[in-house]
Amino acid sequence: MALDQIEFGGIYLPIFLGFLAATGVIYFLLRFVLIRLRAYRIFWHPALAGAALFIIVLSAIMLLLGP
Protein backbone atom coordinates (compact mmCIF):
# COMPACT_ATOMS: atom_id res chain seq x y z
CA MET A 1 0.00 0.00 0.00
CA ALA A 2 1.41 3.36 -1.01
CA LEU A 3 1.36 6.49 1.13
CA ASP A 4 -1.16 8.08 -1.19
CA GLN A 5 -3.87 5.49 -0.50
CA ILE A 6 -6.15 4.60 2.42
CA GLU A 7 -7.44 1.07 2.94
CA PHE A 8 -11.08 0.99 3.98
CA GLY A 9 -12.72 -2.43 4.19
CA GLY A 10 -10.30 -3.95 1.70
CA ILE A 11 -10.85 -1.14 -0.79
CA TYR A 12 -8.05 1.28 -1.58
CA LEU A 13 -9.16 4.90 -1.69
CA PRO A 14 -7.13 7.98 -2.57
CA ILE A 15 -5.89 9.93 0.43
CA PHE A 16 -7.55 13.04 -1.02
CA LEU A 17 -10.91 11.47 -0.12
CA GLY A 18 -9.80 11.40 3.51
CA PHE A 19 -8.83 15.05 3.29
CA LEU A 20 -12.25 15.88 1.82
CA ALA A 21 -14.03 13.99 4.61
CA ALA A 22 -12.04 15.79 7.32
CA THR A 23 -12.64 19.11 5.59
CA GLY A 24 -16.37 18.44 5.41
CA VAL A 25 -16.59 17.84 9.15
CA ILE A 26 -14.59 20.95 10.03
CA TYR A 27 -16.45 23.04 7.45
CA PHE A 28 -19.88 22.13 8.79
CA LEU A 29 -18.78 22.94 12.34
CA LEU A 30 -17.41 26.33 11.23
CA ARG A 31 -20.52 26.98 9.14
CA PHE A 32 -22.75 26.27 12.12
CA VAL A 33 -20.76 28.71 14.26
CA LEU A 34 -20.82 31.39 11.55
CA ILE A 35 -24.56 31.01 11.05
CA ARG A 36 -25.17 31.27 14.80
CA LEU A 37 -23.02 34.42 14.94
CA ARG A 38 -24.83 35.80 11.87
CA ALA A 39 -21.49 36.36 10.18
CA TYR A 40 -22.77 35.43 6.72
CA ARG A 41 -24.77 38.68 6.48
CA ILE A 42 -21.57 40.68 5.90
CA PHE A 43 -20.84 38.80 2.66
CA TRP A 44 -22.23 39.86 -0.69
CA HIS A 45 -22.74 36.24 -1.75
CA PRO A 46 -22.94 33.82 1.24
CA ALA A 47 -22.68 30.67 -0.90
CA LEU A 48 -19.49 31.95 -2.50
CA ALA A 49 -18.09 32.77 0.94
CA GLY A 50 -18.94 29.23 2.05
CA ALA A 51 -17.17 27.73 -0.95
CA ALA A 52 -14.12 29.88 -0.28
CA LEU A 53 -14.11 28.78 3.36
CA PHE A 54 -14.23 25.13 2.25
CA ILE A 55 -11.23 25.64 -0.06
CA ILE A 56 -9.30 27.44 2.68
CA VAL A 57 -9.93 24.64 5.18
CA LEU A 58 -9.04 21.97 2.59
CA SER A 59 -5.81 23.77 1.71
CA ALA A 60 -4.85 24.13 5.37
CA ILE A 61 -5.46 20.44 6.05
CA MET A 62 -3.48 19.40 2.99
CA LEU A 63 -0.56 21.65 3.96
CA LEU A 64 -0.51 20.35 7.52
CA LEU A 65 -1.15 16.65 6.93
CA GLY A 66 -0.31 16.09 3.27
CA PRO A 67 2.33 13.67 2.08
N, C-alpha and C positions, 0 to 999 in steps of 0.2 A: 504494500500500500504506500503510495507516494504521500508527501506532505500536503499536496494540494487536493486531497480527497478525504472525505469522512465516510466511515462505514456505519450504516444504519440498518440493522436487520439483515445483514448480508448484501445490502445494496450499496454501491459506492456512489456517493454524491459529491459534487464539487464543493470546495470549502466556501465558495462565494455564497452558496445557499445558506450555510451557517451564519455568515455575516449578515445576510438579509433577514434571517429569523431574529437574530439578536437586535438588529436595527429596528425591526418592527415592534418588538417589545418596548424598547427604550423610547421609540417615537410615540407610541400610543400613551405611555406614561407622561411624556412631556406635553403631548397634545391635550391630555386631560387637565394638566396643571395650567396650561395656557388658556384653555377655555374657561376654567374656574376663575382665573384672574382677569378674564375678559381682555386678554392681550391681543387677540386677533382683530379687534376693532380698530387698531392703529394701522393695519395694513390695507393697502388699496385693494388687493386681491388675496383673500385669506387662503384659498386653495393653492395659489402659487407660493405663498409663504410656507404652507405646510409641506409642499414638495421640496422647497429649498431646505427646510429643516431636516427632512428625511435624508437628503443628499449630504448635508453637513454631518449628521450623525453617522451615516454609512462611511463617509470618508474618514472620520475620526476613529471609528472602530477598525477600519482596514489599516490605518497608519499605526495604531497601537498594537494590534494583534496579528497583522498580516505576516505572511511568510517572507 
